[in-house]
Amino acid sequence: MSAEKQYIELYHSQKALIDAHAAPVLNACREEAARVLAEVGLQRAKDSTHVDPEAVLSLDYALNLARHEVPTSREDLFTCAVPELSTHVHFLVNEQYVSLKERPVAKSGDDSTSYYCGSLREFANLYPSVAAQYYNQLASKRTDTGNVRSKRYEACSLGESALNTMLCQDGFVLYVPKGQHLDKPVQLISLLRAVDDLMAVQRLLIILEADAQASLLVCEHASQLRDNVQLLSLQTTEVFVGKRAMLDLYCLEEHHAQVTRLGQLYVHQEADSNVAIGQYALTTGRTRNRIQVQLAEPGAQLSLYGMATLDAAQQLDSLTFIDHQAPQCTSNELFKYVLDDQARGSFLGRILVREGSDKTDAHQTDRNLCLTPEARMVARPELEIYADDVKCSHGATVGQLDQQAMFYMRTRGIPESEARLLLMFAFMADVIDGIRIEPVRDRLRHLVEKRFRGELTQCKGCSVTAAR
């Protein structure tokens, strides 16, 4: 039996239990999600170079459908700090929002000028009309590809998002009403933690209405309670950015070798909105990130950054689709990998400039370093243009450290190991500089340097080490 059929049967047999621990808005989407999953199935990788979602989901994972509480304590879970950065801190353990008394949930009441930051389930119960307006509106949508050459990117892996919607019971919401500016960034600490093999069905919903401003830092970690426990994060994130709104969204991944992450990120931007997105993987097991951005109205601006520092047998795929649907929009995309040992990486990026999207300014760059002959990188940038008067470019390179620069530094007394470190750090500098929050930018510089030195790669208090 295929993986999708097994999960559909599980859903039908446990539907009452799933619904009982969720909200009506979430429950209303499940039957359609099950139908879509049965229709489209789960994506299969063509070869071993890429993470195979169908093979990953074929493993026998447990699901916490009854919402049993996972034992937690502040000391071993929630000491993830960025120096000199004051944040509103919130927590997910697996897929469940956790509220600590010391840090209450900020939420709106009768006052429509305030914002909500907290549990998806609670948000959907308190404000069902708002939740229904946004929840599953991007993840379930089939992309209208019109007369374009390829339909491979339709709906950004519709099957995996349908599986998430079918089983989702809780998650995290950031909702900022019209004209509101958050006084400081929001930090979401997401921790995977289990004693047996577990799949966490994580859902994030980010809504910024017109003229709103917010920053969100997502720190993803995993804690091993027993050796060889396999953990899977099945994550779907939907982001809505209204007219003239401004959003910074950064995700820092530090997982161990027994973690697999299948992430879907959907972004919808309205007129003159400004969005910066960064996905930074310091350590991982297997990760497959899909990003789909719709620049739906004139003047929308996007900056998209990705970075990976992989070693051992770690594997990471980045699949991006930037859809220019309106004129005078701007997108800048920069991804960089450094691969050591037998690490595997891939970048499959596509920019689509639709008919009528005149005066588009779109640029895509992918640069990669393979430090050993055994490391492998697949880079495939794509650009489709159906409009006039545009400025567009795309390109990718895969290479090794500059031996001439290495020789130059060694002749000036710099040891080989330090010269390699300096070159690798310089290589990553511009993708780190894309972060618009200075303390986060400085913290990532520090963590990347420690990663290249082979030291523990962790935020303060976290127990994540380099997977070797």
Order of alpha helices (4+ residues) and beta strands (2+ residues): alpha-alpha-alpha-alpha-alpha-alpha-beta-beta-beta-alpha-alpha-alpha-beta-beta-beta-beta-beta-beta-beta-beta-beta-beta-beta-beta-beta-beta-beta-beta-alpha-alpha-alpha
